[in-house]
Amino acid sequence: MTNIPETGRTPRVQIRLIVIQILVLSLLGTLGGRLWYLQIREGAEYAKEASGNHVQQVVEPAVRGSILDARGVPLADNETRLVVSASRTDLLKMKDDGKAVLTKLAGVLGMAPQDVMQKVRLCDAKTPQPCWNGSPYQPIPITDEATPKQALQIRERAEDFPGITAEPEAVRRYAGPGKANTAQVLGYLSPVTDEEITKAQDTDSPYLRSDQVGRSGLERQYDKQLRGKAGVTRYEVDNLGRVIGQAEATPAESGSSLVTSIDARVQRVAEYELNDAMKEARKQFDRNTNENYKADSGAVVVMEAKTGRIVAMASNPSYDPNAWVGGISAKDYKKLTGKASNYPLLNRAIQGQSAPGSTFKVISTAAAVEAGYDFNGRYPCTSSYSVGGQVFKNFESENFGPISLGRALEVSCDTVFYGLAHKEWQRDGGLKPKKGGANDYFFKAAHQFGLGKETGIDLPNEVTGRVPDRQWKQNFWKANKDAWCKMGKKDGDYVEKIAYENCLEGNLMRAGDEINYSIGQGDTLVTPIQMATIYAAIANGGTLHDPTVGKAIVSADGKTVQEIKPKSHGKLPISRTTLGEMDEALAGVATRGTAAWRFAQVGWPQEKIPMHAKTGTAEVYGKQTTSWFSTYTKDYTVVMTISQGGTGSGASGPAVRNIYDALYGVSDDGKIDKKNALLPTPQESLPKIRTDGSITAPKVAKDPAKDQRASQEGEKAPDESQPAGTVASPTATNRDTRRRGRKRGSRRMLS
């Protein structure tokens, strides 16, 4: 018999028990090791993560900084409104995606259900505006114009409006039409997108989902400074969502205010005069097209000549930037972007490009002197100039005989510049440039004057214009050769013949190209801000400044003031002697030349305030002529252009004169009334900043002339005791009576 231990266990059983014990001990050891790893070695990290799972944050949006004029008058600030918003997340949890709730909400707000639903749909490539281009997880504003009664209805019947809130919020406010609108300069805001949030995560200025960001103008250029930093409070909550404590809180930091060099009074005058000039131009008959001028767009720039600071900048057509506040409607969006809108969102002062016409002749004059021609030499001003069977006519076929370059500027003689440009083309080798390269004085001068590139203004999306030099022609020919060759015909119509010629030799600089170029025609394109920068440089002795709108950034508490100093980007490529001669000639334009009937002949105080001017009438294929008027005094440069508006002095001249009258207080009889002068000298100082960070804004003075005009027309004079930011009409609006009533000298409208 086999011996069995007293325990009754066989050796096999005992071995099994030992194996089981080892396995159990191993498992316990592994579990213990894991617990040690989780609780001791990595305990702090996991405790932190566990804590994070029970923390909720509440965002307090930062108050956006104001944009102020040079005297402290608000151009853009904030006001408290009742904002009704919808949570897209909550709406999508409903069976009908919240359609019933939104329809009910539309009834309370007096809106169409479709308009409300369009507000909360997300923007994508297939979804037109209006739509929501911000984060889908943040409340989407339906309206910022809710009445207290509407807000009370929504809040008291919360069970009927799940996902809908009605809360007072600070929203953007712009001066708007009827005041110093400044729409294209200011820009507008819209919600931040998920893509922008992601891109800005690792920067020193990250976005929160509640942020509104600048999309154009100063709102975009200085967005980081204006936006401030939102406050975030983090609360500890239990698993039921109940607050059990406050983890941490970061207070909101209000955005800084931007003080600009814009003067709201001058801005209002500039906007009024540009709009009025365009209306007047539409009443004038164009003999070339046998219809009235269309005057479809325009721009004006008022610049400090010695610094490049912008005092006023207006673009027409314009719009009310308040349309973007709280989300833009489909109707308003179509008005701003549709084909019939003529695109009012464009700032034509920095984005509008056209041929400069005779205002370009200051560049051609500098080029001619650099090429060796005597400023005071004698050059034939004939009625026309012929090259290879092609005739280039002087404006209205005028003939002044042999004249100097200075006199050619005064009377705007085209044929003088035709002859000089043709000679230089020949000296450079004609169609076959000489070895070593052509001198190309006329084209080099344009680049040296700053054309063909940005001026550096502190506004986004400035365009460069175009200098059609040899390199440009070569690049343009390569890009278009195939199309030209396909459509060109030797014996076809005008367009087909041009295409045929361009196919064969579109890359060559032809005589006609340089001749047209010399008077600011052909393929040359400039912007108003470029021409203002050039004429300001002539006025100040030759310095090309970077135009600036921003003047200072002031922190919300007023303790930090960061001034934005004027900068320059070069000097004009002309000697002091030539600059002085050119300056004298441009004064002659205003006293005895093409602009005399807008200044010297109608009472301008030339001895006290020397005026300098250059008129321009640019021809555009398929359109009516573009009006240009470039002027300066020792203090200011004013440049105006009107597309399809007619001649320079004819269409833009009266408006520019009225702007100067307002600046200096010049009356109808040519006397200077300092009491009525808006800004006889540029304002150098910043507005007064109080100890609490607020900025003092002045009151608007009474304007007896305006009150008198209002009473004569049966209107009630506006209340001028309110802050200047609410001024309703310009100081100089009475000038339009003079525009129509007083004699403006002989109406000799040269280009």
ABEGO torsion letter per residue (X at the ends): XBBBBAAGBBAAAAAAAAAAAAAAAAAAAAAAAAAAAAAAAAAAAAAAAAAAAABBBBBBBBBBBBBBBAAGBBABBBBBBBBBBBBAAAAAABAAGGAAAAAAAAAAAGBBAAAAAAAABBBBAABBOBBBABBAABBBBABAABBAAAAAAAAAAAAABBGBBBBBBBBBBBAEBGBBAGAAAAEBBBBBBAAAAAAAAABABBBBAABBBBABEAAAAAAAAAAEBBBBBBBBBBAAGBBAEBABBBBBBBBBBBBBABBAAAAAAAAAAAAAAAAAAAABBBAAAGBBBAGABBBBBBBBAAAGBBABBBBOBBBBAAAABGEBBAAAAAAAABAAAGGAABBAAAABBBBAEAAAAAAAAAAAAAAGBBAABBBBBBABBBBGGBBBBBBGGBBAEBBBAAAAAAAGBAAAAAAAAAAAAAAAGEABBBBGEBAGAAAAAAAAAGBGBBAGBBBBGBBAEBBBBAAAAAAAAAAAAAAAAAABBAABBAAAAAAAAAAAAAABBBAAAAAAAAAGBEABBBBAAAAAAAAAAAAAGGBBBBBBABABBBBAAGABBBBBBBBBAEBBABBAAAAAAAAAAAAAAAAABAAAAABAAAGBBAAABBBBBBBBBBBBBGBBBBBBBBBBBAABBBBBBBBGAEBAAAAAAAAAAAAAAAAAGBBAAGBBBAAABABABBBABBBBBBAAGBBBBBBBBBBAAAAAAAAAAGBBBBBAABBAAABABBAAAAAAAAAAABBAEBBBBBX
